[in-house]
């Protein structure tokens, strides 16, 4: 599968095997996990993500996301990995006690922004883990999770 069409729609943000920086972009925080992805997209805005999803649906490619490198997607070969780390805006509406947070924001930054208004969110175990992981019930690493063996 080539990604020329996707590259044209997202110039400079699509990396594939052989491109300088691909190996680093495809590597998760947990370096013991290999992510066999076909391409890495560094999304700059929601429009980039919509473009990737439409492209992937048309060509039948799976899409996985990874804001900060946590949450390795080692079980999805030939996926398009969307890095959302640049989507890190944080807006706190102190009156309504509501936060609007980008998918790439680190949880520590969210907590610091909320604290300036006398607010807080659920405490996390690490300030560099992304808000996406905490929001979706994550924040637990591979070594902290245990599954039963299949019989």
N, C-alpha and C positions, 0 to 999 in steps of 0.2 A: 504494500500500500504506500503510495506517495502522498505527501502532504502539501503539494504545490498550491492547490486551491485554498487550503487553510492558511498557508503562508501569505498568499496574496490578500486574504481578508484580514489578517492580523500581522502585518509586516514587522519583522524583527522580534516577534514574541514566540515563535514556534521553533523548537529544537528537536532534532531527530538524531538517531545514532550516526556517528561520524562528525556531527557538528561540534565545534569547540564549545565546551560548557555543558554538553548533554549529560555526560556521566555525573557531574556534580548536581545538575538540576534534577536528575532522575533518582538521586540517592536520598533515602529518607534519613531522619535523625538517627534511627536505630540502624546502624551500618551493618548489622548482621543479617538484615533482610535485603534480598535483591528484589527490586521492582522491575519486572520484565515489560516495561512500557514501550510503546511504539513511538510516542512523541510526548514532549512536555510543552505546555502552554503557560506562559506567565501572564495571567489575566490582569488587565489594567482597570477594567470596569465591568459592570454587569452586561454590557453589550458584547464584550469579548466572550463571556461565558455562554450567552445565548447563541452566538455564532458557532462556538465549538459544539454545543449540544445539537444544533440543527445539522451541522456537518456530520457528526458522529452518527446521528439517526439515519442520514441518507446513505452512508457507506457501511453501516452495520458495525461500528467500532464501539467498544465499551468506553465509558468515561469514569474516571475516578478523580477525587479532589484531595488536595493536601495543602492546607494553608501554611503551616510552619515546618513541615517535615515530619511531624508526629503522625501516627496513624498510618503506618506503612500499608501499602496495597499490594503486597506480594502475591496474592492469589488471583490476580486479574491480568493474565498475559495479553500483550498487544493492545493495552488500553491507551487512551489519551489521558495523560496526567495533567490536570489543571491545578496550577499553583495559584492560590488566592492571597498570598502574603502581601501583595500591594494594596489589597482592599482592606485597609486598616483604619478607616475613619471611625471616630467615636464621638457621638453626640449624646449629652446627658440633658434631659428635660427634668430639672429638679422639681418643678411645680407638680408635674404629673408622676414623678418618680419612675421615669421610663428611660431606658437607654436604647439608642439605635447604634448598632455596632457592625462594622464590616467583617466579613468572613476571615480576614487575615489578621485581625487584631489579637495581640497577646493578652491573656487574661490579666496579667499584672498591670498593664496600661489601663484596662477597663476599670480595675479596682482603684487605681490612682485617680482617674478622672471622676469616678463616683465619690471618692473620699473628699474631693474639693467641695462637694455639695453636702457633706455630712451623710452620704449614702454609702452603701456597700452591696455587694452581690455575694453569692455563695463562695466560700473560701475554696481555693484550689490548692493542689499540692505543689504546683510549680508555676511561677509567674510568666515563664516563656511559652507555656503551652497555649495554643490558640483558643479563642472563645468558642469556636465551632465544636471542638472536642468536648468542652465542658457542657455546652448547651445541649448536645446530643447524647449526653450521658457518658461521655468518655473520660479521659484523663487518667486512665489506668494503662500502664505499659504492659508489654508482653510478659515480663517477669512477674507482674502483679496479678495476672489473670490465669486461671487454671481451668482447663476443660477436662472432661472425662474422656478416656480413650474409647474409641468406637470398637464394639465387639462384633 
